[in-house]
Amino acid sequence: MIIEVIIGRVGEASNTIYKTTGAMRNVSSSLREVGTLTEATAFLNTTSLKLDAQAADIERQAYGNRQLIVKGLKLV
C-alpha cells in the first residue's frame, strides 16, 4: 500500500539523517582529541543536535498524520 511506502521512506530519511549526525559527532570528537578547531567542533555539535531534532520531528509528523495521509489517498 502507498502509505507503507510513504512511512517507510520517512523512516529511511530519518535514519540517513541520524547516520550523518553520528558521523558528524565522530569527526567532532576526533577534532577535540587533537585539541584543535574548537569552533568547528562546536559547529558540528550544534548542527548535529539540530538535525537530530528535525529528523525526530519528521518521524513524529509522518506517524501522527498517518490517518490524514490515508484519507487523502482515498480521495485520489
N, CA, C and O atoms as a GROMACS GRO file, in nm:
protein
  304
    1MET      N    1   0.084  -0.118   0.000
    1MET     CA    2   0.000   0.000   0.000
    1MET      C    3   0.088   0.125   0.000
    1MET      O    4   0.202   0.122   0.048
    2ILE      N    5   0.037   0.230  -0.053
    2ILE     CA    6   0.112   0.354  -0.067
    2ILE      C    7   0.154   0.411   0.068
    2ILE      O    8   0.264   0.464   0.080
    3ILE      N    9   0.069   0.400   0.167
    3ILE     CA   10   0.101   0.458   0.298
    3ILE      C   11   0.225   0.392   0.358
    3ILE      O   12   0.307   0.460   0.421
    4GLU      N   13   0.240   0.260   0.340
    4GLU     CA   14   0.359   0.192   0.392
    4GLU      C   15   0.484   0.242   0.322
    4GLU      O   16   0.590   0.255   0.384
    5VAL      N   17   0.472   0.269   0.192
    5VAL     CA   18   0.586   0.323   0.117
    5VAL      C   19   0.624   0.460   0.171
    5VAL      O   20   0.742   0.489   0.192
    6ILE      N   21   0.524   0.545   0.193
    6ILE     CA   22   0.549   0.680   0.244
    6ILE      C   23   0.614   0.673   0.382
    6ILE      O   24   0.716   0.737   0.406
    7ILE      N   25   0.555   0.597   0.472
    7ILE     CA   26   0.608   0.585   0.608
    7ILE      C   27   0.747   0.521   0.604
    7ILE      O   28   0.836   0.559   0.680
    8GLY      N   29   0.766   0.423   0.516
    8GLY     CA   30   0.897   0.360   0.502
    8GLY      C   31   1.003   0.458   0.457
    8GLY      O   32   1.116   0.456   0.506
    9ARG      N   33   0.966   0.544   0.362
    9ARG     CA   34   1.061   0.645   0.313
    9ARG      C   35   1.094   0.746   0.422
    9ARG      O   36   1.207   0.794   0.432
   10VAL      N   37   0.996   0.779   0.503
   10VAL     CA   38   1.020   0.870   0.616
   10VAL      C   39   1.122   0.808   0.711
   10VAL      O   40   1.215   0.874   0.756
   11GLY      N   41   1.104   0.680   0.739
   11GLY     CA   42   1.199   0.610   0.827
   11GLY      C   43   1.339   0.607   0.768
   11GLY      O   44   1.437   0.626   0.839
   12GLU      N   45   1.347   0.581   0.637
   12GLU     CA   46   1.478   0.579   0.571
   12GLU      C   47   1.544   0.717   0.574
   12GLU      O   48   1.664   0.728   0.599
   13ALA      N   49   1.465   0.820   0.550
   13ALA     CA   50   1.519   0.956   0.553
   13ALA      C   51   1.570   0.991   0.693
   13ALA      O   52   1.678   1.048   0.707
   14SER      N   53   1.494   0.957   0.794
   14SER     CA   54   1.536   0.984   0.931
   14SER      C   55   1.663   0.907   0.966
   14SER      O   56   1.754   0.962   1.029
   15ASN      N   57   1.669   0.780   0.926
   15ASN     CA   58   1.789   0.701   0.952
   15ASN      C   59   1.911   0.760   0.884
   15ASN      O   60   2.020   0.760   0.941
   16THR      N   61   1.893   0.809   0.762
   16THR     CA   62   2.004   0.873   0.691
   16THR      C   63   2.053   0.996   0.767
   16THR      O   64   2.173   1.017   0.781
   17ILE      N   65   1.959   1.075   0.817
   17ILE     CA   66   1.997   1.194   0.895
   17ILE      C   67   2.071   1.152   1.021
   17ILE      O   68   2.173   1.211   1.055
   18TYR      N   69   2.020   1.050   1.091
   18TYR     CA   70   2.085   1.004   1.214
   18TYR      C   71   2.226   0.951   1.187
   18TYR      O   72   2.317   0.975   1.266
   19LYS      N   73   2.244   0.878   1.077
   19LYS     CA   74   2.377   0.828   1.042
   19LYS      C   75   2.472   0.944   1.013
   19LYS      O   76   2.588   0.942   1.054
   20THR      N   77   2.422   1.044   0.944
   20THR     CA   78   2.503   1.162   0.912
   20THR      C   79   2.543   1.236   1.038
   20THR      O   80   2.659   1.274   1.054
   21THR      N   81   2.448   1.256   1.128
   21THR     CA   82   2.481   1.329   1.251
   21THR      C   83   2.575   1.247   1.340
   21THR      O   84   2.657   1.304   1.412
   22GLY      N   85   2.564   1.116   1.335
   22GLY     CA   86   2.658   1.031   1.409
   22GLY      C   87   2.800   1.049   1.356
   22GLY      O   88   2.895   1.058   1.434
   23ALA      N   89   2.813   1.054   1.224
   23ALA     CA   90   2.944   1.077   1.164
   23ALA      C   91   2.997   1.216   1.202
   23ALA      O   92   3.116   1.233   1.227
   24MET      N   93   2.908   1.314   1.204
   24MET     CA   94   2.949   1.449   1.243
   24MET      C   95   3.001   1.450   1.386
   24MET      O   96   3.101   1.516   1.416
   25ARG      N   97   2.934   1.378   1.474
   25ARG     CA   98   2.980   1.372   1.614
   25ARG      C   99   3.115   1.301   1.626
   25ARG      O  100   3.198   1.338   1.708
   26ASN      N  101   3.136   1.198   1.543
   26ASN     CA  102   3.265   1.130   1.543
   26ASN      C  103   3.377   1.222   1.498
   26ASN      O  104   3.485   1.223   1.556
   27VAL      N  105   3.352   1.300   1.394
   27VAL     CA  106   3.451   1.397   1.346
   27VAL      C  107   3.479   1.499   1.455
   27VAL      O  108   3.594   1.532   1.483
   28SER      N  109   3.374   1.548   1.516
   28SER     CA  110   3.388   1.647   1.624
   28SER      C  111   3.471   1.590   1.738
   28SER      O  112   3.558   1.658   1.793
   29SER      N  113   3.444   1.467   1.774
   29SER     CA  114   3.517   1.402   1.883
   29SER      C  115   3.665   1.386   1.846
   29SER      O  116   3.753   1.409   1.930
   30SER      N  117   3.692   1.348   1.723
   30SER     CA  118   3.831   1.334   1.677
   30SER      C  119   3.903   1.467   1.680
   30SER      O  120   4.020   1.474   1.720
   31LEU      N  121   3.835   1.573   1.638
   31LEU     CA  122   3.897   1.706   1.641
   31LEU      C  123   3.926   1.748   1.784
   31LEU      O  124   4.029   1.809   1.812
   32ARG      N  125   3.835   1.716   1.874
   32ARG     CA  126   3.853   1.751   2.015
   32ARG      C  127   3.974   1.678   2.074
   32ARG      O  128   4.050   1.735   2.152
   33GLU      N  129   3.990   1.552   2.035
   33GLU     CA  130   4.103   1.473   2.085
   33GLU      C  131   4.236   1.534   2.043
   33GLU      O  132   4.334   1.530   2.117
   34VAL      N  133   4.239   1.590   1.922
   34VAL     CA  134   4.360   1.654   1.872
   34VAL      C  135   4.381   1.788   1.943
   34VAL      O  136   4.494   1.837   1.952
   35GLY      N  137   4.273   1.846   1.992
   35GLY     CA  138   4.282   1.972   2.064
   35GLY      C  139   4.282   2.094   1.975
   35GLY      O  140   4.328   2.201   2.016
   36THR      N  141   4.231   2.080   1.855
   36THR     CA  142   4.226   2.193   1.762
   36THR      C  143   4.084   2.215   1.713
   36THR      O  144   3.994   2.135   1.736
   37LEU      N  145   4.068   2.324   1.645
   37LEU     CA  146   3.943   2.358   1.576
   37LEU      C  147   3.822   2.355   1.669
   37LEU      O  148   3.721   2.292   1.637
   38THR      N  149   3.830   2.421   1.781
   38THR     CA  150   3.718   2.422   1.875
   38THR      C  151   3.593   2.486   1.815
   38THR      O  152   3.481   2.447   1.848
   39GLU      N  153   3.612   2.584   1.729
   39GLU     CA  154   3.497   2.646   1.662
   39GLU      C  155   3.428   2.544   1.572
   39GLU      O  156   3.305   2.540   1.565
   40ALA      N  157   3.506   2.464   1.503
   40ALA     CA  158   3.449   2.362   1.414
   40ALA      C  159   3.376   2.256   1.495
   40ALA      O  160   3.268   2.212   1.455
   41THR      N  161   3.432   2.214   1.606
   41THR     CA  162   3.365   2.111   1.687
   41THR      C  163   3.234   2.163   1.744
   41THR      O  164   3.135   2.090   1.750
   42ALA      N  165   3.233   2.289   1.785
   42ALA     CA  166   3.109   2.348   1.836
   42ALA      C  167   3.004   2.353   1.727
   42ALA      O  168   2.887   2.323   1.751
   43PHE      N  169   3.044   2.391   1.606
   43PHE     CA  170   2.951   2.397   1.493
   43PHE      C  171   2.896   2.258   1.462
   43PHE      O  172   2.775   2.242   1.443
   44LEU      N  173   2.984   2.157   1.458
   44LEU     CA  174   2.939   2.021   1.429
   44LEU      C  175   2.843   1.970   1.535
   44LEU      O  176   2.742   1.908   1.502
   45ASN      N  177   2.873   1.996   1.661
   45ASN     CA  178   2.785   1.952   1.769
   45ASN      C  179   2.648   2.019   1.761
   45ASN      O  180   2.545   1.952   1.770
   46THR      N  181   2.648   2.150   1.743
   46THR     CA  182   2.522   2.224   1.735
   46THR      C  183   2.440   2.179   1.616
   46THR      O  184   2.319   2.157   1.627
   47THR      N  185   2.505   2.166   1.502
   47THR     CA  186   2.435   2.125   1.380
   47THR      C  187   2.379   1.984   1.393
   47THR      O  188   2.266   1.958   1.351
   48SER      N  189   2.457   1.892   1.449
   48SER     CA  190   2.408   1.754   1.463
   48SER      C  191   2.288   1.747   1.557
   48SER      O  192   2.196   1.670   1.533
   49LEU      N  193   2.290   1.825   1.663
   49LEU     CA  194   2.174   1.828   1.754
   49LEU      C  195   2.049   1.881   1.684
   49LEU      O  196   1.940   1.826   1.702
   50LYS      N  197   2.066   1.986   1.605
   50LYS     CA  198   1.951   2.043   1.532
   50LYS      C  199   1.897   1.944   1.430
   50LYS      O  200   1.775   1.928   1.416
   51LEU      N  201   1.987   1.877   1.358
   51LEU     CA  202   1.943   1.780   1.259
   51LEU      C  203   1.873   1.661   1.323
   51LEU      O  204   1.773   1.612   1.271
   52ASP      N  205   1.924   1.614   1.436
   52ASP     CA  206   1.858   1.504   1.507
   52ASP      C  207   1.717   1.544   1.549
   52ASP      O  208   1.623   1.465   1.538
   53ALA      N  209   1.702   1.666   1.598
   53ALA     CA  210   1.570   1.715   1.640
   53ALA      C  211   1.476   1.723   1.520
   53ALA      O  212   1.358   1.689   1.531
   54GLN      N  213   1.527   1.767   1.405
   54GLN     CA  214   1.443   1.776   1.286
   54GLN      C  215   1.405   1.638   1.234
   54GLN      O  216   1.293   1.618   1.187
   55ALA      N  217   1.497   1.542   1.242
   55ALA     CA  218   1.466   1.405   1.199
   55ALA      C  219   1.356   1.347   1.287
   55ALA      O  220   1.263   1.282   1.237
   56ALA      N  221   1.365   1.369   1.416
   56ALA     CA  222   1.262   1.321   1.508
   56ALA      C  223   1.128   1.387   1.478
   56ALA      O  224   1.024   1.323   1.486
   57ASP      N  225   1.131   1.515   1.444
   57ASP     CA  226   1.008   1.588   1.412
   57ASP      C  227   0.945   1.534   1.283
   57ASP      O  228   0.823   1.522   1.274
   58ILE      N  229   1.028   1.503   1.185
   58ILE     CA  230   0.978   1.446   1.059
   58ILE      C  231   0.905   1.314   1.088
   58ILE      O  232   0.795   1.292   1.039
   59GLU      N  233   0.967   1.228   1.168
   59GLU     CA  234   0.904   1.100   1.203
   59GLU      C  235   0.774   1.122   1.278
   59GLU      O  236   0.673   1.059   1.248
   60ARG      N  237   0.778   1.209   1.376
   60ARG     CA  238   0.660   1.236   1.459
   60ARG      C  239   0.544   1.287   1.373
   60ARG      O  240   0.430   1.244   1.389
   61GLN      N  241   0.573   1.379   1.282
   61GLN     CA  242   0.468   1.434   1.196
   61GLN      C  243   0.412   1.329   1.102
   61GLN      O  244   0.291   1.321   1.082
   62ALA      N  245   0.499   1.248   1.044
   62ALA     CA  246   0.453   1.146   0.949
   62ALA      C  247   0.364   1.044   1.019
   62ALA      O  248   0.258   1.009   0.969
   63TYR      N  249   0.409   0.995   1.134
   63TYR     CA  250   0.329   0.895   1.206
   63TYR      C  251   0.203   0.958   1.263
   63TYR      O  252   0.098   0.894   1.268
   64GLY      N  253   0.212   1.081   1.307
   64GLY     CA  254   0.096   1.150   1.362
   64GLY      C  255  -0.009   1.182   1.257
   64GLY      O  256  -0.128   1.186   1.287
   65ASN      N  257   0.037   1.203   1.134
   65ASN     CA  258  -0.055   1.238   1.026
   65ASN      C  259  -0.090   1.120   0.937
   65ASN      O  260  -0.146   1.137   0.829
   66ARG      N  261  -0.058   1.001   0.982
   66ARG     CA  262  -0.083   0.881   0.902
   66ARG      C  263  -0.229   0.871   0.857
   66ARG      O  264  -0.256   0.844   0.740
   67GLN      N  265  -0.321   0.893   0.948
   67GLN     CA  266  -0.463   0.883   0.913
   67GLN      C  267  -0.504   0.988   0.811
   67GLN      O  268  -0.584   0.961   0.722
   68LEU      N  269  -0.449   1.108   0.823
   68LEU     CA  270  -0.478   1.212   0.725
   68LEU      C  271  -0.423   1.175   0.588
   68LEU      O  272  -0.486   1.202   0.485
   69ILE      N  273  -0.306   1.114   0.586
   69ILE     CA  274  -0.247   1.070   0.459
   69ILE      C  275  -0.335   0.963   0.396
   69ILE      O  276  -0.360   0.967   0.275
   70VAL      N  277  -0.383   0.869   0.476
   70VAL     CA  278  -0.471   0.763   0.426
   70VAL      C  279  -0.598   0.824   0.368
   70VAL      O  280  -0.641   0.786   0.258
   71LYS      N  281  -0.660   0.918   0.439
   71LYS     CA  282  -0.782   0.983   0.389
   71LYS      C  283  -0.755   1.058   0.260
   71LYS      O  284  -0.836   1.054   0.167
   72GLY      N  285  -0.641   1.127   0.253
   72GLY     CA  286  -0.605   1.200   0.131
   72GLY      C  287  -0.586   1.107   0.013
   72GLY      O  288  -0.626   1.139  -0.098
   73LEU      N  289  -0.524   0.994   0.036
   73LEU     CA  290  -0.503   0.898  -0.072
   73LEU      C  291  -0.633   0.835  -0.119
   73LEU      O  292  -0.646   0.800  -0.237
   74LYS      N  293  -0.729   0.820  -0.030
   74LYS     CA  294  -0.860   0.766  -0.069
   74LYS      C  295  -0.933   0.861  -0.163
   74LYS      O  296  -1.012   0.818  -0.247
   75LEU      N  297  -0.907   0.991  -0.149
   75LEU     CA  298  -0.971   1.089  -0.235
   75LEU      C  299  -0.914   1.086  -0.376
   75LEU      O  300  -0.981   1.122  -0.472
   76VAL      N  301  -0.789   1.041  -0.388
   76VAL     CA  302  -0.721   1.038  -0.518
   76VAL      C  303  -0.765   0.921  -0.592
   76VAL      O  304  -0.720   0.899  -0.705
   0.00000   0.00000   0.00000
